[in-house]
């Protein structure tokens, strides 16, 4: 432990030297959800802020509180398409009102200038560029809102909502000085909707290692865990059918489901129908699931779409064996058979067979978990993210 602390201190010292050489700046991280919101970008950015502050940079976080709704009255528009064609559509009207609200809140609360603004949501990005047109703007596109809505049955493919949300990618390209995203697969997804996809940079999410504390344990019955919002896009119906098949094959397990959402009751009913209710624990929402994960054996999430899938890297850092679908950023994190197992989406039998391999062979499970931990430590360290972000910021720094 002593040598680890020395090594970590040396890394921070190196980062400080690099930061001083690059020149320190004052950065605003513009979020949509408040930073205390768990999961994904909202939980990652405060750790990025903390690391930059350690390096002597100035960095502040900004977001739109949930209580601010219907305040903005300012007319808004776009430079690359006319939103008038979508007026009267409930989802689009709500989106435009939220854009106005973000502008209203930003003008009310921010009374200073920044060297760089880094936005993590389209609304935050467009509002900031409208208010601070001369400040360099970095935008990270973390996920596909329209794809999630389609998979969750909220909007129709190629419907007006879908067309509106797709059009925002071109608007972001026109307004941002630098576009970023979190995986090569998601850059490929966005590519048809922007003019110069080759200019978009990929910076995968990174994680502060001190949040994750693997714990040696010996569970007599294999403990499966999944952590997600309970929506159709996450494929938990497929997971329950796979678990039913696993049970039919005679393998004991317990499935722990952490998260809440609109289909929780539906999933609980499905668990009863599949005679799985005694094998599953529904926990609901949990603020820091990474504190809970190290006690389990296998992390499994059969998503139907995923831009990056931060929870897989988090589970790997907790030393869990990984099982996921070969979609989006999950397929970039997992090398099938090396540091986890990949299956096709919507294939419960495939998923059951993957789980069977891990439940039946604890040694194989351990080896996959160890390899997953090794890759996550190297590929998804917060130190790597900080270094890449510094280079982006410095390239855009005003003269």
VEXBA-257306 format. One record per residue: y negated, x negated, z negated of N, C-alpha, C, O, CB in turn. Coordinates in steps of 0.05 Angstrom, whole numbers, plus 5000, padded with zeros to 4 digits. Each point is the difference from the previous one (the first is absolute). Glycine has a CB too. Layout:
YXZYXZYXZYXZYXZ;...
//
This chain:
502449845000497650165000497549835000498050075013504550294963;497649415009497749824998499249905028497749995008503749884945;500750045062499549895027499050225019498449955018505249714974;497450595004499150225017497050054996498550045019506150174979;494649784976497150054994498349775012497950065011503450184946;499749515040498549785012499850035030497949955012503749754951;500650395050500050035029498050225008498549975019506349884983;495350384983498250225006497149914996498350075017505250264969;495949524993497249904995499249825023497750005009502950044941;501349805060499349825022499350155025498249935015504849734965;498550565025499550175023497250124998498550005020506350104985;494550004972497350124996497849795004498050055012503950284956;498649425022498149785004499749955030497749955009503549854946;501050195060499949965029498450225013498449955018506049814981;496150494992498550225012497049984994498450065017505750234978;495249624981497249964993498749805018497850045010503250084943;500449655052499049795017499550115028498049955013504349704960;499750515037499850115027497750205001498550005019506549944988;494850224972497850205000497349875000498250095015504750224960;496849475010497449865000499449885027497749995009502949924942;501549985062499749895026499250215020498549945019504749714970;497850595008499450215019497350144994498850125018506149954987;494249904971497550144992500650274988501450175012496249595024;501350294940500650244986498150225009497749965008504049784952;499450515038498450235010500250234981501550004980499349865067;497750354959500050254984501350215018498850085020497049794953;506550235019501650185016500250274987500350024975502449595043;497150604998500650274990502650105012500350005024494750104971;506849974987502550135009499750304999499850114978503049495006;497150535039499450295001502750155003501249995021494249934999;505450224959502450155000499450305004497750084999504549584970;499950495036499750295000500950114973498450134985502349895065;501849924943501050084973498949824979499649765006504650435015;495449914955499149824978502049784995502450045005495250354974;501549375012501849784996502250044980502149865000494249855013;503450494969502150054980502250175012502150044987494649934977;503050135061502150155013502449825005499749795011496850515011;505949794969502349825003501049995028499650195016501649914938;500149675053501449985025498349885023497650065001505050334985;498649455031498849905024497449854995499849844982502450535041;495949694995497549845000498450044974498949804990501050245059;500150204940498350044976500949834977498349914984501050565031;503349484982500949844978499849705007500149834981503050545005;496749565039499949715008497249894998499749774991504250315039;494150074978497349895003498949894973498749795001500550535036;501249814940499049884975501149724995498649844988500950624994;503049495026501149734996498749805019499649774993504750444993;495049885038498649835019497249944988499149775001503450435038;496250014950497449954988500149804978498449824998500350655014;503349564970500349824978500349715009498849824988503350554985;499649595048500449735009497549885013499449774996505450355012;493650045007497649905011497949944978498549805002502450465040;499149904938498149944977500749744987498349854991501050645002;503349465004500949744989499149775017499549784989504550444991;495749825046499149795018497049975001498949835013505150255014;494650104958497149984999498550175021497649995002503149564981;500850615032498850185019499150254985501050074979501849755060;495250324973499250264990501550215016499950005024495549834961;505850365001501450225014499950254983500650004976502449675047;496250554990499950264986501750205015500549975024494849934960;505650315002501650215011498450265000498450054982505849735002;496250385037498550255002501950215012501649945018493949824988;504350494983501750215011498650274995498050024986506249715005;496950485021498950274997501550154978502450045002496449965047;499850084930501450154978501050275010498850125018498349644948;505050345022501150265008498050224996500150215013504549624976;493650144992498250214993497850045021498750215001502249704951;498749895065497950025021501250145024501349875017496549714966;501650675019501050165023497850205008498950144983505949815002;494650065041498050195010497149924994498350175002505150174993;496149414999497349914993498449925025497650055002504049804953;499850025064498649885023499150215019501550185007501249414987;494850395016498950185019499149875026499250135019499350154943;501649455038499049855023501750045025502550014998495649654970;500650375055501550025025501449745006498849794997497950565020;505749674992501649765006501350045028500450225009500449684942;499749875062501350015026501349735005500349834982496450505035;504349645007501449755008498849905027498850165015505450004960;496349595030498949885025502050015022499249975024497949734948;505550335023502049985020501250275009501550015020499549544962;498550665003500950275007498350214986498749944981506049885026;495450425004498450224990501750184982501950135010495149855031;502550034933501650174982499450305003501450164988498749454981;497950465047499350285002502450175011500250244994495049635014;506550005008502350145011501950104979501750175005497849565036;500350154935501950064979498850184978501450064980500949515029;495250514994498750164980501550264995501050135019494649674993;504650284963501550244994502949954992501350184989495750065042;504049524974502649934991499949924971498449834992502950015054;500350284937499849974971500349714991498449904984503350565010;500349405017500549724992497749835009499149834985505950245017;494149965023497849835010497450064985498649814993503650185053;497250264949497650074985500149874972497949904991501750535035;502749584962500249874973499649705002498749884983504550485002;497949525036499749715004497049935004499049814988505650165032;494050184996497249955005498350044975498149864996502650295052;500050054936498550054975500549764981498149924986502350585020;502049404993500649774983498449765009499049844984505650345006;495149795036498349785011497250034991498749814991504250175050;496050274959497350054990499849944970498049884991501350475045;502749734950500049954971500049714993498749914982503850525012;499149415022500149714995497249885005499249824985505850175028;493750105008497349905006498150074977498549834990502350215059;499350214942498350094978500449844975498149914987501950555032;502549504974500749854975499249705003499049894980504850435011;496649575032499349715004497049964997499149814987504950145043;494450234983497149974998499050044972498149884991501550285056;501850014938499250054972500749774982498449944982502350545026;501549384997501049804981499449715007499849834982503750505008;496449615036499749725008497149945007498950125018505949874998;494049824969497249945004499649705007497849894996501050484972;503349505041499849715006501549945026501450185011498349714940;499949875059501349925024502349814994500149884979495650185046;506249914994502349834997500249825025498950065021503550284950;498949435026500549835022502150115020499749985024499149634947;503250525017502250125016500850264987500050024975501649525041;499050665000501250254989502850015012500449995024495250254971;506449804988502850025008500950284993500450064976500649445018;499450675026500850284995503050035004501249875017494250294998;505850024970502950055000500750285007502250094995498349554971;497750515047500550275008497950065022497749914999504250244955;498950005067498150065022497450124990497849935010506050135020;496350134952497650134990498249804986497650005005504850434990;498749404988498549804987498749815020497749934997505350104963;498549895060499049825020497650115015498049875003506649945001;495750445006497950125017497550064983497849975010505850235020;496849884945497750064983498549744994497550005002504950394978;499049405014498749744993498549895025497749904997505850014969;497750115057498649905024497550165006498049895010506449945008;495750434977497650175005497849924981497650005008505450385007;497649564960497949944980499249715001497649944996504350424975;499949465036499449715000500849905028501949845003498950114947;497750125071500749935027500049705006501449915018496850534996;500349414971499749715005501949834983500149765004495250325007;506350054972501949854983502749985015501150205008496549954950;503549615045502649975012502150184986500250014976498649525038;502850615003501950194989502949925008500649975024495950404978;505149604978502949965004501450264993499350124979500449385010;502250585027501550254994503049945001501049905020495250385000;505149784958502949995000501150295004499450174984500649414986;501650465051501350265004502849984987501749855010495750245034;502950054934502549964984502250195008502449934996494749934967;502350375049502150195006499050205021497750005007504249954946;500050215056499450205021500050284987502050124995500149595040;495550384959499750274988501150215018501350194991494749664985;503550135050500950205019503150015001501250215002494649745024;505549814973502949995002501250134975502050155001497849435027;499050364949501050124975499750315001501950144991496849444984;499150525035499650285001502050145019501050214994494249724997;505549945031502050105019502750014986501450205001496049635039;503449954948502649994987500350194977502150104994498249425020;497450534973500150194977499650295009499850184983498449454989;501750425054499850275011497350134997499850245001504949804988;493249795007497350114996498550055025498550195002501549584955;500550065064498750035025502049975023502249904995493449934985;503750255044501849985023499449755016497749915002502650595000;501849385009499749775018498250085024500450215012504149614974;493550015020498150055021498250244997498750095018504649695012;496750344945498250224994497249894996499649765001504250504979;494349925016497249914997499549814977498549815002500250625017;502749614958499749824977501049725007498849804993501750594975;501849615046501249745008498149865019499649754996505050444999;494349945024498149875019497549904986499149785006502750525031;497249864945497649914985500649754984498449805002500050674995;503849524988500649774983500649765017499349774992502450544973;499649725057500549775018497449885011499849765003504750445009;493649984993497549915011498549814981498349845008501450585019;500849614947498649844981500649705002498449844993501750554977;502349545041500649725004498149875019499049774994505850334997;494550035031498149895018497249984988498549815005504150375032;496750014946497450004986499949764981497949864998501650645007;502749464980500049774982499849745015498649824990504350454978;498449715054499849755016497149955008499049785000505750285017;493950164991497249975009498149924978498049875004503050475031;499649754940498249964978500649754984498249884988501350615010;503049425001500849784983499649735014500249985024503250324954;495949505006499949735010502849875001500549825015494850144966;506550145002502749905000501950224990499650114979498949415014;503550555024502150184991502449844990500849805012497750545022;502649764944502549894989502050224997499350234998498149414978;505150295023502150194992502249844986499849764997499150555041;503249844952501849884981502749925011501649884986496150394981;502949795059502549925011499749995031498350135011504350084950;499249635051500049985029500750275013498950085020502349434976;500750634991500850265012497750204999499850165018504949754967;493750084994497850194999497849935020498650175010502549924941;498549645053498149925021501050115027498350095016500449494958;503950415031501050115025499650305002499450115022504049534979;496850504976499550295000497150065008499550195015504049864949;494649795025497250055005499149915028498150115011501149844940;502249865060499149875025499250195023498049955013505049694974;498550585018499250185022497350144996498950115019505949964989;494249934967497650154994497549834998497850114994505150214982;497349425028497749824999499949835026502049985014498250014935;497549895056499749865025501149714999501049905019494950384989;503849594969500849724998501849964975499249884980496549985043;506850244979501849974977500649714992500749944978501350495035;497749395006500549724995498049884979500649794988501350165058;495850184951498049904981500750094971498849904981497850115056;505250194960500750094974501849804986502049905012497650585003;499849454961501649804985501850154981499450214990496949455014;506050214990502050114982499949844974500549765001502450415037;496649964940500249874973501750194983499050204990496449565014;507250184993501750174983499050014972498649824990505350065038;496750334958499250034972501149784983502149885006497750625000;498849444973500949794981500050104972498750204994499549455036;503350224953500550104973499849784979500949785004502050585015;495849714959499649814978502749984985500950194988494149925008;506149655004502749964989500250074970502150084991498649575043;497150324952500250044971500450304993500650064977496549545017;502650575026500550294995503050054998500850214989495049915035;505849704987502950065004501649814983499849765001499450415045;502649954937501549844981503050075002500950184985495149794984;505549905049502950065002501449964973499349824985500650045063;502050324947501349994974503149995005501050165015495250114963;505149545009502949995002501350244987499350064977500549435024;502050655013501250234988502750045014500649895021495050324969;506149954997502750055010500650304997501050094979500649445009;497850625033500450295000502950065008500949925021494250174989;506350054972502850075006500150195024501849985017499449974935;496950245050499850175023497549925016497949964989504450434987;498049585051497849915017497650194998500350245003503049545028;494450104964497650164997498349975025499049795007501150154943;499650285065498350015024497350114992499750174982504349905048;493949834984497350094994498450035026500349835018499949964936;498150415047498150035022497350084987499950144981503749995053;494349774979497350054990498350085024499649845018500949824943;498450585039498450095022498850274994500750134980502249625052;495250334985499050274999502250185012501249945020493949914983;505350384984502150185009499050185023499150224995503049774958;498149905071499250135024502249965021501649804998493450154991;505250225032502149975019500149735014502249905007497450585000;498149394997499949745014501749794987500949815013494650305003;505049914958501549804985503050025003501549824992494750174976;504850235043502950035006501850034976502349925001496749815038;499950384939501750034976502250215004502049994986494149874986;503550335046502250185006502449855012502350064993494450315015;502849435008502149835011501349844978502549974999495049995044;500949944938501149854978501950174983502249914992493749815007;503450534996501750174984502650065014502250004988493850204991;503949855047502550045015501749755000502550014999495250325030;501049434973501549754999501449964973502249914998494649895035;501750284946501249974973502350204996501949934986493649934997;504350375029502350194999502449885013502350034990494550365010;502849485023502249875013501249774984502449964998495550175046;500349724943500949784983501750114977502049884993493949855019;503350494977501550124978502750105010502049974986493750164992;504449995046502550095011502049775004502450034999495250345024;501349394981501749775004500949874973501549815000496150115044;501550204935501049924973498449784987501049874981503450265035;493149824993498449784987498050124980498450175008502149555034;499750204933498050104981497349865003499949775008503950324960;494150055025497349905002498150194985500850234994500249545051;496650144950497850174991497749945018499249775004502450244947;497150205060497649975017497650084984499850234990502949865051;495449734956497550054986497850045021499449825016502149904943;497250505040497850075019497450004986499550184983503650095046;495149544977497449984987497950085020499849895022501849744948;496950575023497950105018499950304999501850134990498849475040;497350514981499650295000498950085027499149835016500250194934;500750235056498950095025500950295007501450124984498649415032;499250575006500450285007502950095004500550244998495049745022;506349834985502850095005501849944976502449995003496949935046;499550034927501849944978501950224994502449964996494049764985;502650535017501850234994502150035021502350064994493950164983;503149745048502050015022502149794997502450055005494150135025;502749584962502049784996501850064976502449955001494449735019;502150434959501650074977502050215007502349994991493949904979;503050315046501950215009502249885018502350084998494050264999;503049475020501949875017502049844983502450005006494349975031;502349904942501849854982502150184988502349934997494049754994;502850565001501950204988502050095021502450014994494150144974;502649915056501850095022502149785006502350075007494050225012;502949464980501949785007501649914976501449805001495450065034;502950284942501549944975499349714991501749854992502050475022;493749624988499149734992498150014976499149794991501350085056;499050374943497850014980500649834976498149894988500950575028;503549514976500649844977500049705006500149844981502750535002;496949565042500049725009497249905006499649775007505050295011;493450124980497349945008498150064977500350204986500849895062;496949734948497850054981497450005015499249815013503449974949;496050455036497350025012498049944978499850154980501850205054;496849444969498149924979497350115005498450034980504249565015;496750485029497250075006498349755003501049785004499650654971;496849615024498149785003500249804978500350074977496650245047;502849434983500049784980497949805009499949925023505150154966;493349854992497749835006500949725009498949895020498450374947;504649615019500849725006503049995003501449904982494649924993;505150285047502949995004501249725001502449974994497250465030;498749374983501149735001500949904972501649814998495450105041;502050214940500949934973502750114994501449914982493950085003;505550215030502550154996502249905019502450004992495050404994;501949515038501949935021501949784993502350015008494450145023;502649644954501849784995502650074987501949855000494149874998;504250514989502450084986502150125019502250074991495050014968;502149965066501850135019501349805019499549754997497750665001;504549685020501649825017499250015030499949795013503750274954;495950185043499550035029497550185004499850214988505249745021;493249955008497850175008500650115028500849855018495949884955;503050535030500750135026497850205007499250174983505749765009;494150065033498050195009500450035031499349825015497450064947;504450355047500550045029497750135014500250215012504649834977;492849835011497650115012500450055030501549865013495849904953;501350455043500050065029497749855014500149975024501850484966;496249454995497849835011498849854977499950104977499250225061;500049444967498849834979498449785013501149845015502750274952;493649885028498449785012500849734989500349815015495950514990;504149674969500949754987502350054981502249885002493249935003;504250374976502050054979499849814977501949854994501150325042;494749834950499549824978502250014979500649794987494550255022;506050194987501950034978502549845004501449934981496850535012;502549475032502349835005499549724990501749884987499550395053;496449624965499349734990499950004970500949814987496550105055;501650314946499950024971502850014988500549874980495150375024;506249915009502750014990501449735003501549934982498750565030;499349375010501249745003499149814979501649844990498650235059;497249944943499049834979501150074973499849844981496150105046;505250304970501450084976503049935001501550064982495250315012;504149495028502849915003501950235004502250004989496749614983;500350585044501850225008501049965028498549895017499150434952;504849765037501050005027498650235015499650214989504949604997;494950145040498450195015501650145021501749885013494349844979;503650545011501150165022497750175012498850154985505949864994;494849955046497950155013500650075029502149925010494749864959;501450375043500350075028498549805018498049884992502550614995;500649485037498849815018497650135015500150055024504449724982;493450274978497550125011497749844989500049914977502150555026;495949515014497549884992500349734986501649835008496650624988;500249524983500049744985502549954984500549784991494750275007;506550164997502549954985501849815015501249824989498550644991;500549595047501749825016499049725001501549815007499750585020;496249564968498949734999500649874973500149754998496450385034;503750034947500649894974503049934996500749814986495450454996;505649915029502949984995501349885025499950115022500050284946;501549395028501849895020502850104994501249924980496049665027;503850605009502550154994502349814993500749825016497750555014;502749674947502349844991499349734988501749864991500850365044;494949724965499149744989498550054973500849884980498849935067;498450364953498550054976499850304994498350094985499149495022;504450575005500150294996501650135023501149865017494450134959;504650275024501450145021498250215014498450134987505949814987;496050075052498450195016501850205013502249945009494449714999;502450604993501550225014497950145018497649974996505950084966;497550115056498250165016499150254984501450094982501049765060;495250254964499050234986501750255006501150025022494249794978;504750384981501450255003503049975006501250165015494650035002;505449614970502949955003501349984973500449774990498849985054;501450474943501149994973502749854997500449884980497250555012;504149595028502549854998499649705001501249864985501150535037;496049524996499249725001499049914973500749794990498350245059;499250134940498849934974502149994978500049824983495750395032;506249984985502150014980501749745003500849894980499350625021;500549415023501649765004498649754990501249824989500950405051;495249764964498549784990500049994970500449794987496750235053;502550224948500150014970502849934990500349874979496150485022;505649745013502849944992500449704998501349904981500350535040;497449424998500349715000498949884974501249814989498650185061;497950114941498749894977501250104974500249854980495750125047;505050284972501350104976502749884996500849944977496750495029;503949525016502849894998500149714994502149904991499350465040;496549494975500149714999497549894985498049935013504850055030;497350004931497749904985499249725008497649934999503850354963;500549545046499249735008498350015025498049865003506249964976;496750345041498550035025497250114993498049925012506350155015;495650134956497550124992498249794987497649995006504750454987;498749404990498449794987498949805020497749924999505150134960;498949875061499149805019497850125018498149855007506549954993;495650455008497950125015497450024984497849945010505650335016;496949804949497650024982498649734997497649985001504650414975;499449405021498949734997498549925025497849894999505949994969;497550175055498849945026497450165004498049905010506549985009;495650374973497650175002497749904982497750005009505250385001;497849534967498049894981498849745012497649974999504950224962;499249645050499049755012498050065023497949875002506549914986;496350415029498250065023497450124990497949935010506150145020;496250124952497650134990498149814987497650025003505150404991;498449394991498349804986498549835021497749924995505550074966;498149955061498849825020498250165019497749915005506249794992;497150525013498550145021497950194990498050055014506149925013;496250134949498250214990498649934975499450174983503550165038;496549414976498549914976497150075003498950015022504449624971;495450424985497250065000498449755009497950035012502750314951;500449435030498649755008499749995031497949925010503949854949;500350315055499950005029497950195011498549945018506449944983;495050364987498050205008497249904995498250035018505050344972;496349514987497349904994499249795020497750015009503150084942;500949735056499449795019499350125027498149925013504949774963;498650515033499450125026497450165000498549995020506550034988;494550134971497650154998497549825000498050065012504550304964;497749425009497749814999499249915028497749985007503749874947;500750095062499449905027498750225017498249945015505749754981;497050555001498750235014497150034992498250025017506250214987;495149764970497350044990498149785009497850055009504150184951;499149525038498349775008499350015029497849935008504349804956;499750355053499550025029497850205006498649985020506149904989;495050324974498050225004497449954984498150165003505750165006;496249484974497749964983497449975016499949855019503149934948;495050385025497449985014498849724997500349874979498950625014;499549425028498749734999497650014981498749794996502750115051;
//
